[in-house]
Amino acid sequence: MLFLILFAPKEELYYKLEHELNSNGITISDELFESNLFGISIRDAKIYYKDLYVAKVKSLDLSILYLYDILEIKSVEFAEDISQLD
């Protein structure tokens, strides 16, 4: 099991998630992606909903462990005009 966690195609899983979000009108762009031993880190991602800028995520770390997963999101800056979303 440890072998699967260490050598899982984390980058491909991320791009699959990005594709699924895109089909719902959510786009992630300008992100810096880094795969590490137990997960992934994403920095400086800009989030758009139906081509409207929504937020910038400074840091997102996902750790994939055997019994549980940890998702840590730091510093989300929402756009000032986010109240225009329907």
Legacy VTK file of the C-alpha trace (Angstrom):
# vtk DataFile Version 3.0
C-alpha trace
ASCII
DATASET POLYDATA
POINTS 86 float
0.000 0.000 0.000
2.845 2.369 0.794
4.179 1.743 -2.704
0.869 2.920 -4.217
0.859 6.101 -2.135
4.459 6.981 -2.948
4.259 6.288 -6.674
0.663 7.260 -7.497
0.364 9.562 -10.527
-0.507 12.641 -8.452
-0.113 15.111 -11.300
-2.507 13.153 -13.520
-5.060 13.001 -10.684
-4.822 16.767 -10.289
-5.408 17.366 -14.000
-8.388 14.999 -13.913
-9.839 17.025 -11.025
-9.176 20.241 -12.953
-11.007 18.796 -15.968
-14.018 17.843 -13.816
-14.145 21.317 -12.268
-13.921 22.870 -15.724
-17.010 20.949 -16.830
-18.851 22.770 -14.010
-17.647 26.209 -15.058
-14.733 26.400 -12.605
-11.276 27.108 -13.999
-7.947 27.056 -12.156
-5.130 28.945 -13.845
-1.591 30.278 -13.313
-0.972 27.681 -10.609
2.450 26.365 -9.672
2.139 22.605 -9.206
4.578 20.499 -7.214
4.345 16.798 -6.517
5.993 15.558 -3.342
6.439 12.200 -1.652
2.997 12.004 -0.006
0.903 14.452 -1.990
0.792 17.667 -3.971
1.269 21.388 -3.391
-0.348 24.115 -5.444
0.731 27.745 -5.162
-0.689 31.027 -6.476
-3.740 29.524 -8.193
-6.345 31.859 -9.655
-9.923 30.583 -9.540
-12.524 31.584 -12.136
-16.217 30.730 -12.260
-17.723 31.040 -15.736
-14.837 33.344 -16.780
-15.352 35.637 -13.781
-12.348 35.980 -11.461
-13.372 34.714 -8.027
-10.300 34.200 -5.854
-6.597 33.598 -5.538
-5.351 30.704 -3.411
-1.870 31.369 -2.089
-1.210 27.813 -0.938
-2.972 24.437 -1.098
-1.327 21.277 0.227
-2.859 17.829 -0.104
-1.252 14.953 1.782
-2.404 11.469 0.821
-1.803 9.085 3.700
-2.817 5.493 4.306
-5.652 5.988 6.798
-6.611 9.594 6.106
-5.923 12.581 3.867
-5.083 16.141 4.864
-6.080 19.211 2.840
-4.596 22.486 4.039
-5.547 25.759 2.312
-3.811 28.994 3.257
-4.582 32.577 2.344
-7.589 32.715 0.053
-8.121 36.224 -1.334
-11.606 36.698 -2.777
-12.279 39.186 -5.564
-14.040 42.383 -4.579
-16.808 41.878 -7.152
-17.651 38.331 -6.017
-21.102 39.503 -4.889
-22.103 39.616 -8.585
-22.171 35.818 -8.811
-25.592 34.246 -9.311
LINES 1 87
86 0 1 2 3 4 5 6 7 8 9 10 11 12 13 14 15 16 17 18 19 20 21 22 23 24 25 26 27 28 29 30 31 32 33 34 35 36 37 38 39 40 41 42 43 44 45 46 47 48 49 50 51 52 53 54 55 56 57 58 59 60 61 62 63 64 65 66 67 68 69 70 71 72 73 74 75 76 77 78 79 80 81 82 83 84 85
